[in-house]
Amino acid sequence: MDNQQRENSRRRFLRMAAIAVPAAVAVAVAPNAAAEAVSSDAPKSSGLRDTEHTRKYFESARF
């Protein structure tokens, strides 16, 4: 039974290690990505443009 408990603890450790590394990278990168998104100079959209393409889509989407 001791061997079984040891294998379970190893598996648990490996699962946690596999989850912890990507999570740590995400935490380290997230503040930089948020700052870039806020500071981008993308033009402000005034909404959906009324074009032939959008009118055809809305007509086809009606039930």
N, CA, C and O atoms as a Tripos MOL2 file, in Angstrom:
@<TRIPOS>MOLECULE
protein
  252   251    63     0     0
PROTEIN
NO_CHARGES

@<TRIPOS>ATOM
      1 N           0.8150   -1.1930    0.0000 N.3       1 MET1
      2 CA          0.0000    0.0000    0.0000 C.3       1 MET1
      3 C           0.8610    1.2600    0.0000 C.2       1 MET1
      4 O           0.4570    2.2910   -0.5380 O.2       1 MET1
      5 N           2.0200    1.1790    0.5900 N.am      2 ASP2
      6 CA          2.9130    2.3300    0.6330 C.3       2 ASP2
      7 C           3.3580    2.7180   -0.7740 C.2       2 ASP2
      8 O           3.4600    3.9050   -1.0860 O.2       2 ASP2
      9 N           3.6230    1.7280   -1.6240 N.am      3 ASN3
     10 CA          4.0420    1.9760   -2.9930 C.3       3 ASN3
     11 C           2.9200    2.6720   -3.7730 C.2       3 ASN3
     12 O           3.1730    3.5800   -4.5660 O.2       3 ASN3
     13 N           1.6950    2.2390   -3.5390 N.am      4 GLN4
     14 CA          0.5460    2.8480   -4.2260 C.3       4 GLN4
     15 C           0.3930    4.3170   -3.8290 C.2       4 GLN4
     16 O           0.1250    5.1630   -4.6820 O.2       4 GLN4
     17 N           0.5590    4.6200   -2.5590 N.am      5 GLN5
     18 CA          0.4540    5.9970   -2.1030 C.3       5 GLN5
     19 C           1.5800    6.8460   -2.6950 C.2       5 GLN5
     20 O           1.3650    8.0100   -3.0310 O.2       5 GLN5
     21 N           2.7600    6.2790   -2.8210 N.am      6 ARG6
     22 CA          3.8870    7.0030   -3.3840 C.3       6 ARG6
     23 C           3.6210    7.3330   -4.8520 C.2       6 ARG6
     24 O           3.9070    8.4460   -5.2940 O.2       6 ARG6
     25 N           3.0750    6.3790   -5.6140 N.am      7 GLU7
     26 CA          2.7780    6.6270   -7.0190 C.3       7 GLU7
     27 C           1.6850    7.6790   -7.1700 C.2       7 GLU7
     28 O           1.7370    8.5100   -8.0770 O.2       7 GLU7
     29 N           0.7020    7.6400   -6.2860 N.am      8 ASN8
     30 CA         -0.3550    8.6490   -6.3370 C.3       8 ASN8
     31 C           0.2050   10.0370   -6.0590 C.2       8 ASN8
     32 O          -0.1930   11.0050   -6.7060 O.2       8 ASN8
     33 N           1.1210   10.1430   -5.1060 N.am      9 SER9
     34 CA          1.6890   11.4520   -4.8070 C.3       9 SER9
     35 C           2.5670   11.9340   -5.9630 C.2       9 SER9
     36 O           2.6150   13.1360   -6.2260 O.2       9 SER9
     37 N           3.2510   11.0450   -6.6470 N.am     10 ARG10
     38 CA          4.0470   11.4290   -7.8120 C.3      10 ARG10
     39 C           3.1490   11.9270   -8.9330 C.2      10 ARG10
     40 O           3.4420   12.9350   -9.5760 O.2      10 ARG10
     41 N           2.0580   11.2150   -9.1610 N.am     11 ARG11
     42 CA          1.1280   11.6220  -10.2070 C.3      11 ARG11
     43 C           0.5240   12.9850   -9.8830 C.2      11 ARG11
     44 O           0.3820   13.8390  -10.7580 O.2      11 ARG11
     45 N           0.1770   13.1720   -8.6360 N.am     12 ARG12
     46 CA         -0.3930   14.4520   -8.2140 C.3      12 ARG12
     47 C           0.6240   15.5740   -8.4210 C.2      12 ARG12
     48 O           0.2750   16.6600   -8.8820 O.2      12 ARG12
     49 N           1.8700   15.3050   -8.0790 N.am     13 PHE13
     50 CA          2.9200   16.3030   -8.2680 C.3      13 PHE13
     51 C           3.0950   16.6360   -9.7470 C.2      13 PHE13
     52 O           3.2090   17.8090  -10.1040 O.2      13 PHE13
     53 N           3.1200   15.6290  -10.6030 N.am     14 LEU14
     54 CA          3.3080   15.8690  -12.0270 C.3      14 LEU14
     55 C           2.1180   16.6370  -12.6140 C.2      14 LEU14
     56 O           2.3030   17.5140  -13.4580 O.2      14 LEU14
     57 N           0.9130   16.3150  -12.1780 N.am     15 ARG15
     58 CA         -0.2580   17.0700  -12.6460 C.3      15 ARG15
     59 C          -0.1540   18.5290  -12.2330 C.2      15 ARG15
     60 O          -0.3940   19.4250  -13.0420 O.2      15 ARG15
     61 N           0.1970   18.7680  -10.9940 N.am     16 MET16
     62 CA          0.3010   20.1430  -10.5060 C.3      16 MET16
     63 C           1.4320   20.8880  -11.2120 C.2      16 MET16
     64 O           1.2980   22.0760  -11.5100 O.2      16 MET16
     65 N           2.5360   20.2050  -11.4810 N.am     17 ALA17
     66 CA          3.6450   20.8440  -12.1880 C.3      17 ALA17
     67 C           3.2350   21.1990  -13.6100 C.2      17 ALA17
     68 O           3.6060   22.2570  -14.1190 O.2      17 ALA17
     69 N           2.4780   20.3290  -14.2460 N.am     18 ALA18
     70 CA          2.0300   20.5950  -15.6150 C.3      18 ALA18
     71 C           1.0560   21.7660  -15.6660 C.2      18 ALA18
     72 O           0.9840   22.4680  -16.6740 O.2      18 ALA18
     73 N           0.3180   21.9780  -14.6020 N.am     19 ILE19
     74 CA         -0.6320   23.0920  -14.5510 C.3      19 ILE19
     75 C           0.0570   24.3780  -14.0960 C.2      19 ILE19
     76 O          -0.2830   25.4630  -14.5690 O.2      19 ILE19
     77 N           1.0030   24.2660  -13.2000 N.am     20 ALA20
     78 CA          1.6230   25.4430  -12.5990 C.3      20 ALA20
     79 C           2.5040   26.2260  -13.5670 C.2      20 ALA20
     80 O           2.5280   27.4550  -13.5120 O.2      20 ALA20
     81 N           3.2120   25.5570  -14.4330 N.am     21 VAL21
     82 CA          4.1240   26.2500  -15.3480 C.3      21 VAL21
     83 C           3.3650   27.1550  -16.3140 C.2      21 VAL21
     84 O           3.7060   28.3340  -16.4120 O.2      21 VAL21
     85 N           2.3480   26.6630  -17.0370 N.am     22 PRO22
     86 CA          1.6090   27.5770  -17.9220 C.3      22 PRO22
     87 C           0.8910   28.6860  -17.1540 C.2      22 PRO22
     88 O           0.7710   29.8060  -17.6520 O.2      22 PRO22
     89 N           0.4210   28.3880  -15.9630 N.am     23 ALA23
     90 CA         -0.2510   29.4080  -15.1640 C.3      23 ALA23
     91 C           0.7370   30.5070  -14.7640 C.2      23 ALA23
     92 O           0.3910   31.6880  -14.7940 O.2      23 ALA23
     93 N           1.9370   30.1360  -14.3980 N.am     24 ALA24
     94 CA          2.9450   31.1320  -14.0250 C.3      24 ALA24
     95 C           3.3240   32.0020  -15.2230 C.2      24 ALA24
     96 O           3.5210   33.2080  -15.0800 O.2      24 ALA24
     97 N           3.4250   31.3960  -16.3890 N.am     25 VAL25
     98 CA          3.7330   32.1670  -17.5930 C.3      25 VAL25
     99 C           2.5980   33.1240  -17.9090 C.2      25 VAL25
    100 O           2.8400   34.2750  -18.2730 O.2      25 VAL25
    101 N           1.3710   32.6640  -17.7750 N.am     26 ALA26
    102 CA          0.2180   33.5260  -18.0500 C.3      26 ALA26
    103 C           0.1790   34.7110  -17.0950 C.2      26 ALA26
    104 O          -0.1290   35.8280  -17.5100 O.2      26 ALA26
    105 N           0.4840   34.4860  -15.8420 N.am     27 VAL27
    106 CA          0.4850   35.5680  -14.8640 C.3      27 VAL27
    107 C           1.5910   36.5690  -15.1780 C.2      27 VAL27
    108 O           1.4060   37.7750  -15.0150 O.2      27 VAL27
    109 N           2.7300   36.0740  -15.6260 N.am     28 ALA28
    110 CA          3.8460   36.9640  -15.9330 C.3      28 ALA28
    111 C           3.5900   37.7830  -17.1930 C.2      28 ALA28
    112 O           4.0340   38.9270  -17.2840 O.2      28 ALA28
    113 N           2.8840   37.2190  -18.1580 N.am     29 VAL29
    114 CA          2.6660   37.8820  -19.4410 C.3      29 VAL29
    115 C           1.4080   38.7460  -19.4300 C.2      29 VAL29
    116 O           1.3490   39.7370  -20.1590 O.2      29 VAL29
    117 N           0.4260   38.4130  -18.6490 N.am     30 ALA30
    118 CA         -0.8740   39.0950  -18.6640 C.3      30 ALA30
    119 C          -0.7830   40.6060  -18.4270 C.2      30 ALA30
    120 O          -1.4280   41.3510  -19.1640 O.2      30 ALA30
    121 N          -0.0350   41.0970  -17.4580 N.am     31 PRO31
    122 CA          0.0100   42.5480  -17.2760 C.3      31 PRO31
    123 C           0.5750   43.2730  -18.4950 C.2      31 PRO31
    124 O           0.1010   44.3560  -18.8390 O.2      31 PRO31
    125 N           1.5660   42.7030  -19.1450 N.am     32 ASN32
    126 CA          2.1360   43.3260  -20.3340 C.3      32 ASN32
    127 C           1.1490   43.3290  -21.4840 C.2      32 ASN32
    128 O           1.0550   44.3150  -22.2150 O.2      32 ASN32
    129 N           0.4180   42.2520  -21.6550 N.am     33 ALA33
    130 CA         -0.5580   42.1660  -22.7370 C.3      33 ALA33
    131 C          -1.6990   43.1500  -22.5080 C.2      33 ALA33
    132 O          -2.1900   43.7590  -23.4590 O.2      33 ALA33
    133 N          -2.1220   43.3110  -21.2660 N.am     34 ALA34
    134 CA         -3.1910   44.2510  -20.9610 C.3      34 ALA34
    135 C          -2.7310   45.6840  -21.2110 C.2      34 ALA34
    136 O          -3.5070   46.5000  -21.7080 O.2      34 ALA34
    137 N          -1.5060   45.9960  -20.8820 N.am     35 ALA35
    138 CA         -0.9930   47.3390  -21.1110 C.3      35 ALA35
    139 C          -0.9070   47.6350  -22.6010 C.2      35 ALA35
    140 O          -1.2020   48.7530  -23.0250 O.2      35 ALA35
    141 N          -0.5080   46.6550  -23.3980 N.am     36 GLU36
    142 CA         -0.4300   46.8490  -24.8370 C.3      36 GLU36
    143 C          -1.8120   47.0450  -25.4360 C.2      36 GLU36
    144 O          -1.9850   47.8570  -26.3440 O.2      36 GLU36
    145 N          -2.7880   46.3140  -24.9400 N.am     37 ALA37
    146 CA         -4.1490   46.4320  -25.4690 C.3      37 ALA37
    147 C          -4.7310   47.8050  -25.1660 C.2      37 ALA37
    148 O          -5.4530   48.3670  -25.9890 O.2      37 ALA37
    149 N          -4.4290   48.3440  -24.0120 N.am     38 VAL38
    150 CA         -4.9510   49.6600  -23.6350 C.3      38 VAL38
    151 C          -4.2590   50.7640  -24.4190 C.2      38 VAL38
    152 O          -4.8960   51.7440  -24.8060 O.2      38 VAL38
    153 N          -2.9720   50.6170  -24.6540 N.am     39 SER39
    154 CA         -2.2180   51.6820  -25.2900 C.3      39 SER39
    155 C          -2.2320   51.6170  -26.8200 C.2      39 SER39
    156 O          -1.6280   52.4680  -27.4720 O.2      39 SER39
    157 N          -2.9040   50.6330  -27.3980 N.am     40 SER40
    158 CA         -2.9120   50.5490  -28.8620 C.3      40 SER40
    159 C          -3.6940   51.7190  -29.4470 C.2      40 SER40
    160 O          -4.6570   52.2020  -28.8500 O.2      40 SER40
    161 N          -3.2680   52.1590  -30.6110 N.am     41 ASP41
    162 CA         -3.8770   53.3130  -31.2560 C.3      41 ASP41
    163 C          -4.8880   52.8860  -32.3070 C.2      41 ASP41
    164 O          -4.9340   53.4640  -33.3930 O.2      41 ASP41
    165 N          -5.6890   51.8930  -32.0010 N.am     42 ALA42
    166 CA         -6.7050   51.4180  -32.9400 C.3      42 ALA42
    167 C          -7.8120   52.4600  -33.0500 C.2      42 ALA42
    168 O          -8.2310   53.0350  -32.0450 O.2      42 ALA42
    169 N          -8.2810   52.7010  -34.2630 N.am     43 PRO43
    170 CA         -9.3540   53.6840  -34.4190 C.3      43 PRO43
    171 C         -10.6430   53.2010  -33.7630 C.2      43 PRO43
    172 O         -10.9490   52.0090  -33.7600 O.2      43 PRO43
    173 N         -11.3740   54.1320  -33.2180 N.am     44 LYS44
    174 CA        -12.6330   53.7930  -32.5700 C.3      44 LYS44
    175 C         -13.6740   53.5040  -33.6400 C.2      44 LYS44
    176 O         -13.8240   54.2690  -34.5920 O.2      44 LYS44
    177 N         -14.3860   52.4100  -33.4820 N.am     45 SER45
    178 CA        -15.4150   52.0270  -34.4360 C.3      45 SER45
    179 C         -16.7190   52.7170  -34.0670 C.2      45 SER45
    180 O         -17.0670   52.8270  -32.8910 O.2      45 SER45
    181 N         -17.4320   53.1790  -35.0830 N.am     46 SER46
    182 CA        -18.7160   53.8280  -34.8230 C.3      46 SER46
    183 C         -19.8600   52.8270  -34.8860 C.2      46 SER46
    184 O         -21.0270   53.2180  -34.8580 O.2      46 SER46
    185 N         -19.5420   51.5460  -34.9680 N.am     47 GLY47
    186 CA        -20.5620   50.5200  -34.9910 C.3      47 GLY47
    187 C         -20.5420   49.7530  -36.3010 C.2      47 GLY47
    188 O         -19.6010   49.8530  -37.0890 O.2      47 GLY47
    189 N         -21.5740   49.0060  -36.5100 N.am     48 LEU48
    190 CA        -21.6860   48.1840  -37.7010 C.3      48 LEU48
    191 C         -22.0370   49.0490  -38.8990 C.2      48 LEU48
    192 O         -22.9520   49.8700  -38.8330 O.2      48 LEU48
    193 N         -21.3220   48.8680  -39.9780 N.am     49 ARG49
    194 CA        -21.5860   49.6510  -41.1810 C.3      49 ARG49
    195 C         -22.6990   48.9930  -41.9850 C.2      49 ARG49
    196 O         -22.7720   47.7680  -42.0840 O.2      49 ARG49
    197 N         -23.5480   49.8080  -42.5460 N.am     50 ASP50
    198 CA        -24.6600   49.3190  -43.3370 C.3      50 ASP50
    199 C         -24.1840   49.1420  -44.7760 C.2      50 ASP50
    200 O         -24.1310   50.0940  -45.5540 O.2      50 ASP50
    201 N         -23.8360   47.8910  -45.1110 N.am     51 THR51
    202 CA        -23.3730   47.5920  -46.4630 C.3      51 THR51
    203 C         -24.2560   46.5020  -47.0510 C.2      51 THR51
    204 O         -25.0760   45.9050  -46.3530 O.2      51 THR51
    205 N         -24.0840   46.2560  -48.3120 N.am     52 GLU52
    206 CA        -24.8720   45.2180  -48.9810 C.3      52 GLU52
    207 C         -24.5990   43.8580  -48.3370 C.2      52 GLU52
    208 O         -25.5130   43.0530  -48.1510 O.2      52 GLU52
    209 N         -23.3540   43.6170  -48.0070 N.am     53 HIS53
    210 CA        -22.9750   42.3510  -47.3850 C.3      53 HIS53
    211 C         -23.6970   42.1480  -46.0530 C.2      53 HIS53
    212 O         -24.2370   41.0690  -45.8080 O.2      53 HIS53
    213 N         -23.7160   43.1650  -45.1910 N.am     54 THR54
    214 CA        -24.3620   43.0150  -43.8910 C.3      54 THR54
    215 C         -25.8780   42.8880  -44.0480 C.2      54 THR54
    216 O         -26.5080   42.1280  -43.3120 O.2      54 THR54
    217 N         -26.4670   43.6110  -44.9850 N.am     55 ARG55
    218 CA        -27.9140   43.4870  -45.2080 C.3      55 ARG55
    219 C         -28.2710   42.0710  -45.6560 C.2      55 ARG55
    220 O         -29.2570   41.5060  -45.1850 O.2      55 ARG55
    221 N         -27.4730   41.4860  -46.5700 N.am     56 LYS56
    222 CA        -27.7290   40.1200  -47.0220 C.3      56 LYS56
    223 C         -27.5980   39.1370  -45.8700 C.2      56 LYS56
    224 O         -28.3830   38.1940  -45.7600 O.2      56 LYS56
    225 N         -26.6180   39.3520  -45.0200 N.am     57 TYR57
    226 CA        -26.4460   38.4550  -43.8740 C.3      57 TYR57
    227 C         -27.6510   38.5210  -42.9560 C.2      57 TYR57
    228 O         -28.1740   37.4820  -42.5530 O.2      57 TYR57
    229 N         -28.1000   39.7160  -42.6190 N.am     58 PHE58
    230 CA        -29.2350   39.8450  -41.7140 C.3      58 PHE58
    231 C         -30.5110   39.2740  -42.3330 C.2      58 PHE58
    232 O         -31.3380   38.6990  -41.6250 O.2      58 PHE58
    233 N         -30.6720   39.4270  -43.6280 N.am     59 GLU59
    234 CA        -31.8270   38.8200  -44.2830 C.3      59 GLU59
    235 C         -31.7710   37.3060  -44.2240 C.2      59 GLU59
    236 O         -32.8000   36.6650  -44.0110 O.2      59 GLU59
    237 N         -30.6100   36.7230  -44.4030 N.am     60 SER60
    238 CA        -30.4880   35.2700  -44.3710 C.3      60 SER60
    239 C         -30.5860   34.7220  -42.9420 C.2      60 SER60
    240 O         -30.8940   33.5430  -42.7630 O.2      60 SER60
    241 N         -30.3330   35.5440  -41.9310 N.am     61 ALA61
    242 CA        -30.3580   35.0900  -40.5490 C.3      61 ALA61
    243 C         -31.7440   35.1530  -39.9370 C.2      61 ALA61
    244 O         -31.9430   34.6570  -38.8280 O.2      61 ALA61
    245 N         -32.6970   35.7410  -40.6160 N.am     62 ARG62
    246 CA        -34.0540   35.8190  -40.0580 C.3      62 ARG62
    247 C         -34.7190   34.4580  -40.0910 C.2      62 ARG62
    248 O         -34.4590   33.6330  -40.9670 O.2      62 ARG62
    249 N         -35.5820   34.2480  -39.1130 N.am     63 PHE63
    250 CA        -36.3000   32.9720  -39.0270 C.3      63 PHE63
    251 C         -37.7360   33.1790  -39.4130 C.2      63 PHE63
    252 O         -38.5190   32.2290  -39.4090 O.2      63 PHE63
@<TRIPOS>BOND
     1     1     2 1
     2     2     3 1
     3     3     4 2
     4     3     5 am
     5     5     6 1
     6     6     7 1
     7     7     8 2
     8     7     9 am
     9     9    10 1
    10    10    11 1
    11    11    12 2
    12    11    13 am
    13    13    14 1
    14    14    15 1
    15    15    16 2
    16    15    17 am
    17    17    18 1
    18    18    19 1
    19    19    20 2
    20    19    21 am
    21    21    22 1
    22    22    23 1
    23    23    24 2
    24    23    25 am
    25    25    26 1
    26    26    27 1
    27    27    28 2
    28    27    29 am
    29    29    30 1
    30    30    31 1
    31    31    32 2
    32    31    33 am
    33    33    34 1
    34    34    35 1
    35    35    36 2
    36    35    37 am
    37    37    38 1
    38    38    39 1
    39    39    40 2
    40    39    41 am
    41    41    42 1
    42    42    43 1
    43    43    44 2
    44    43    45 am
    45    45    46 1
    46    46    47 1
    47    47    48 2
    48    47    49 am
    49    49    50 1
    50    50    51 1
    51    51    52 2
    52    51    53 am
    53    53    54 1
    54    54    55 1
    55    55    56 2
    56    55    57 am
    57    57    58 1
    58    58    59 1
    59    59    60 2
    60    59    61 am
    61    61    62 1
    62    62    63 1
    63    63    64 2
    64    63    65 am
    65    65    66 1
    66    66    67 1
    67    67    68 2
    68    67    69 am
    69    69    70 1
    70    70    71 1
    71    71    72 2
    72    71    73 am
    73    73    74 1
    74    74    75 1
    75    75    76 2
    76    75    77 am
    77    77    78 1
    78    78    79 1
    79    79    80 2
    80    79    81 am
    81    81    82 1
    82    82    83 1
    83    83    84 2
    84    83    85 am
    85    85    86 1
    86    86    87 1
    87    87    88 2
    88    87    89 am
    89    89    90 1
    90    90    91 1
    91    91    92 2
    92    91    93 am
    93    93    94 1
    94    94    95 1
    95    95    96 2
    96    95    97 am
    97    97    98 1
    98    98    99 1
    99    99   100 2
   100    99   101 am
   101   101   102 1
   102   102   103 1
   103   103   104 2
   104   103   105 am
   105   105   106 1
   106   106   107 1
   107   107   108 2
   108   107   109 am
   109   109   110 1
   110   110   111 1
   111   111   112 2
   112   111   113 am
   113   113   114 1
   114   114   115 1
   115   115   116 2
   116   115   117 am
   117   117   118 1
   118   118   119 1
   119   119   120 2
   120   119   121 am
   121   121   122 1
   122   122   123 1
   123   123   124 2
   124   123   125 am
   125   125   126 1
   126   126   127 1
   127   127   128 2
   128   127   129 am
   129   129   130 1
   130   130   131 1
   131   131   132 2
   132   131   133 am
   133   133   134 1
   134   134   135 1
   135   135   136 2
   136   135   137 am
   137   137   138 1
   138   138   139 1
   139   139   140 2
   140   139   141 am
   141   141   142 1
   142   142   143 1
   143   143   144 2
   144   143   145 am
   145   145   146 1
   146   146   147 1
   147   147   148 2
   148   147   149 am
   149   149   150 1
   150   150   151 1
   151   151   152 2
   152   151   153 am
   153   153   154 1
   154   154   155 1
   155   155   156 2
   156   155   157 am
   157   157   158 1
   158   158   159 1
   159   159   160 2
   160   159   161 am
   161   161   162 1
   162   162   163 1
   163   163   164 2
   164   163   165 am
   165   165   166 1
   166   166   167 1
   167   167   168 2
   168   167   169 am
   169   169   170 1
   170   170   171 1
   171   171   172 2
   172   171   173 am
   173   173   174 1
   174   174   175 1
   175   175   176 2
   176   175   177 am
   177   177   178 1
   178   178   179 1
   179   179   180 2
   180   179   181 am
   181   181   182 1
   182   182   183 1
   183   183   184 2
   184   183   185 am
   185   185   186 1
   186   186   187 1
   187   187   188 2
   188   187   189 am
   189   189   190 1
   190   190   191 1
   191   191   192 2
   192   191   193 am
   193   193   194 1
   194   194   195 1
   195   195   196 2
   196   195   197 am
   197   197   198 1
   198   198   199 1
   199   199   200 2
   200   199   201 am
   201   201   202 1
   202   202   203 1
   203   203   204 2
   204   203   205 am
   205   205   206 1
   206   206   207 1
   207   207   208 2
   208   207   209 am
   209   209   210 1
   210   210   211 1
   211   211   212 2
   212   211   213 am
   213   213   214 1
   214   214   215 1
   215   215   216 2
   216   215   217 am
   217   217   218 1
   218   218   219 1
   219   219   220 2
   220   219   221 am
   221   221   222 1
   222   222   223 1
   223   223   224 2
   224   223   225 am
   225   225   226 1
   226   226   227 1
   227   227   228 2
   228   227   229 am
   229   229   230 1
   230   230   231 1
   231   231   232 2
   232   231   233 am
   233   233   234 1
   234   234   235 1
   235   235   236 2
   236   235   237 am
   237   237   238 1
   238   238   239 1
   239   239   240 2
   240   239   241 am
   241   241   242 1
   242   242   243 1
   243   243   244 2
   244   243   245 am
   245   245   246 1
   246   246   247 1
   247   247   248 2
   248   247   249 am
   249   249   250 1
   250   250   251 1
   251   251   252 2
@<TRIPOS>SUBSTRUCTURE
     1 MET1         2 RESIDUE 1 A MET
     2 ASP2         6 RESIDUE 1 A ASP
     3 ASN3        10 RESIDUE 1 A ASN
     4 GLN4        14 RESIDUE 1 A GLN
     5 GLN5        18 RESIDUE 1 A GLN
     6 ARG6        22 RESIDUE 1 A ARG
     7 GLU7        26 RESIDUE 1 A GLU
     8 ASN8        30 RESIDUE 1 A ASN
     9 SER9        34 RESIDUE 1 A SER
    10 ARG10       38 RESIDUE 1 A ARG
    11 ARG11       42 RESIDUE 1 A ARG
    12 ARG12       46 RESIDUE 1 A ARG
    13 PHE13       50 RESIDUE 1 A PHE
    14 LEU14       54 RESIDUE 1 A LEU
    15 ARG15       58 RESIDUE 1 A ARG
    16 MET16       62 RESIDUE 1 A MET
    17 ALA17       66 RESIDUE 1 A ALA
    18 ALA18       70 RESIDUE 1 A ALA
    19 ILE19       74 RESIDUE 1 A ILE
    20 ALA20       78 RESIDUE 1 A ALA
    21 VAL21       82 RESIDUE 1 A VAL
    22 PRO22       86 RESIDUE 1 A PRO
    23 ALA23       90 RESIDUE 1 A ALA
    24 ALA24       94 RESIDUE 1 A ALA
    25 VAL25       98 RESIDUE 1 A VAL
    26 ALA26      102 RESIDUE 1 A ALA
    27 VAL27      106 RESIDUE 1 A VAL
    28 ALA28      110 RESIDUE 1 A ALA
    29 VAL29      114 RESIDUE 1 A VAL
    30 ALA30      118 RESIDUE 1 A ALA
    31 PRO31      122 RESIDUE 1 A PRO
    32 ASN32      126 RESIDUE 1 A ASN
    33 ALA33      130 RESIDUE 1 A ALA
    34 ALA34      134 RESIDUE 1 A ALA
    35 ALA35      138 RESIDUE 1 A ALA
    36 GLU36      142 RESIDUE 1 A GLU
    37 ALA37      146 RESIDUE 1 A ALA
    38 VAL38      150 RESIDUE 1 A VAL
    39 SER39      154 RESIDUE 1 A SER
    40 SER40      158 RESIDUE 1 A SER
    41 ASP41      162 RESIDUE 1 A ASP
    42 ALA42      166 RESIDUE 1 A ALA
    43 PRO43      170 RESIDUE 1 A PRO
    44 LYS44      174 RESIDUE 1 A LYS
    45 SER45      178 RESIDUE 1 A SER
    46 SER46      182 RESIDUE 1 A SER
    47 GLY47      186 RESIDUE 1 A GLY
    48 LEU48      190 RESIDUE 1 A LEU
    49 ARG49      194 RESIDUE 1 A ARG
    50 ASP50      198 RESIDUE 1 A ASP
    51 THR51      202 RESIDUE 1 A THR
    52 GLU52      206 RESIDUE 1 A GLU
    53 HIS53      210 RESIDUE 1 A HIS
    54 THR54      214 RESIDUE 1 A THR
    55 ARG55      218 RESIDUE 1 A ARG
    56 LYS56      222 RESIDUE 1 A LYS
    57 TYR57      226 RESIDUE 1 A TYR
    58 PHE58      230 RESIDUE 1 A PHE
    59 GLU59      234 RESIDUE 1 A GLU
    60 SER60      238 RESIDUE 1 A SER
    61 ALA61      242 RESIDUE 1 A ALA
    62 ARG62      246 RESIDUE 1 A ARG
    63 PHE63      250 RESIDUE 1 A PHE
